[in-house]
Amino acid sequence: MKMQLLHLYKANEFLKFKEIEINGTSVTNG
């Protein structure tokens, strides 16, 4: 159960990071 929560947390952090990365590139490009 704990591992599943950790996995979800990491996935969420990864998505946030990708979102920031995408926003960052779109800001620099646009």
N, C-alpha and C positions, 0 to 999 in steps of 0.2 A: 504493500500500500504506500509506504513511504517512498519507495523507488519510483512508483508511478507519479506521485506528486512532484518529485524532483524532476522527473522527465517533462512533465507538463510545464513546470516552472522554467526549465531550460528552453523548452520549445517557445514559450511565451517571450522570454528574453531575446531569443534568436529572431523571432518575428519583429519585435520592437526594433532590434538592431538593423534588420533588413529594411524596415520601414524608414528609419532614420537615414540609412544609407541611400535609399531611393530618393527620399526627400532632399537629401544633401546634393545628390547628383543633379536632380531636376532643378534645384536652386542655382547651382553653378552653371548648368547648361542654359537655363532660361533667364 
